[in-house]
């Protein structure tokens, strides 16, 4: 592509004045040196090609206006670029060095960087942690060098970085067009950069700062997000992550992004995980590390996607300049077949089409042909192509009805919108009539944009965005992207900036000292049920009354004092699941039954687990009848306590109707999550059933969250199952399993 005399690409770079403002805004951030150099040297560039030459070619192609130099002792010049034997030999200051040489030669180049006082570097070379133990050693040395010198170092094993605003395109990703904009990205994979950026640019979505971060030996996603937050020209942040190296810093960076209303879209690979080995508690089998990551990202308002297509489309939607006021969505097209397909796709994508209010139906029935469908989605029929008043009436009625927050126009072809066309003018009038509504143009199919919707068509004023939103492509990807936009707007409205996830680290309640004493007094790696319940009671969670018996006569006396019926359970720190060894007898109704039950329990356990040390048999009051729930936590090695709750008893594994939260949270937060359970109507007394005390349940979960935050360094897993919500008011923890972190759990 030809570059204009002033080194500005036609129509692409009109931010010269803004550059000064932008640089001042981020001037205090150490990563500024990576993206705003005034001089660049390419170490390893060669006229024979390779990644160094690719980076050099990209800088020249896109008109980088700063000084360029190559470093290679074999050459004095590469094309028209001067070449030097070392960085230190370059006669001017080097702000940025791109290193593309074999990894074994890099230590000498690092010394050269330090001697030449290079401002920042990127290492595109591979051969580090991506290549075994020797490579791991090299990567550690690179990391230690960067830490010692304080020089910002991107990579290694990444294919470069770029800043569209100053034409600093030092990345090997091939581009056909370039546009400066507000989407900045940190992606660990060069493939992800090549898959993400060209389609966004082809859609007219401008790019800001981008780094293909590779192995992240020195700088990671947390660093880049933190920088993008300070960058006034960045409004959307995109990440492709293979790892989250520093969870607390990552969380803090995401919280700062939320403070500024900058959405983050993350494609975090690694959803699948092998079955957990010997999960002792139900919670452990339900909540793995990937569930923890989902919960963390949800709490931070970060949008997680699964595919590159979803990453592209969600980035497009969240780069919209408007935010929906709610979830009420209407869809309009002139294809009945498309609307039929849409109804099947929408719900799994997180979109519900709110029914048309009766007054809206009446207005639409007056203009839509009788063979159309006056529902939501709305089918205006092909007749609207010939009677354009139908389009005006359809869009205008929905927009001004007050019943919808988002109105989608379904387009047959992935094509720019001609705003001078009938549809374009109708949409423009609808926007003017309802400025609070978000309008989206969505093609039914994905794929690249066509020049015009039909071969003979001639667009007068083609737009690749409308009402501040890029045109979306594909039903499934488009609807998921819109759902993410709606969800992010909800997150911002409901967010509590003072209740930060990052603040849970090191938080301790007044009960901490007593809780530690209970944990450390327990002899085994697994607390006995009584020890666990003592811990629950300390945090105000109601538990059953119970006493340990050491013989049949004592068991009978304790049972009489508690009142019949009672439950009897074996107590042994070595037995986690008592029922598996015949260690539980229910509905013991007399002293004689209690004595017999004692002998039967002990005999059964000794025959099945002869090596287990038996302390005695616990005699426990029978809890009131009610709904059995489970409440538990795992302790993720990166993110700390992950709280899970849902239907309990025998239904835990069968239904997996579970909600997951991370503390800190309050009762209102918990109530909102309870409302997302599939069984919530059962809890609310559906079909004449008893209504559970959901307020008490929410308060219990808040107390449980405090317990888990206090003991995050002590406990590996905890499981309360069942926790019975009594018919009426109150609740009781009936059984409790707590596994110390020293037991090797995660």
Secondary structure, DSSP 8 states (H G I E B T S, - for coil): ----TTS--TTT---HHHHHHHHHHTTTSTTHHHH--SEEEEET--TT-SHHHHHHHHHHHTT--SEEEEE-TT-SEETTEEEESSGGG-SS--SEEEE-S-GGGHHHHHHHHHHTT-SEEEE----SGGGHHHHHHHHHHHHHHHHHH--EEEESS--EEEEGGGTEEEE----S---EEEEEEEES-HHHHHHHHHHHHHTT--EEEEEE-TT-SS--HHHHHHHHHH-TT--EEEEEES--S-HHHHHHHHHHHHHTT-EEEEEE--------TT--SHHHHH--HHHHHHHHHHHHT-EE-SSHHHHHHHHHHHT-S---SSS-EEEEES-HHHHHHHHHHHGGGT--B----HHHHHHHHTTS-TTSB-SSSEE--GGGGT-HHHHHHHHHHHHHSSS-SEEEEEESSSB-EETTSHHHHHHHHHHHH-TTSEEEEEESS-SS-BSSSSTT---SSEESEETTEE-EE-HHHHHHHHHHHHHHHHHHHH--TTS-GGGGTT---TTHHHHHHHHHH--SSB--HHHHHHHHHHTT--B--EEEESSHHHHHHHHHHH-SSEEEEEE-TT-S-GGGGT-EEEEE-SHHHHHHHHHHHHHHHHHH-TTS---EEEEEE---SEEEEEEEEEEETTTEEEEEEEE-TTHHHHH--EEEE-SS--HHHHHHHHTTSTTHHHHTTGGG-----HHHHHHHHHHHHHHHHHTTTTEEEEEEEEEEEESSS-EEE--EEEEEGGGT--
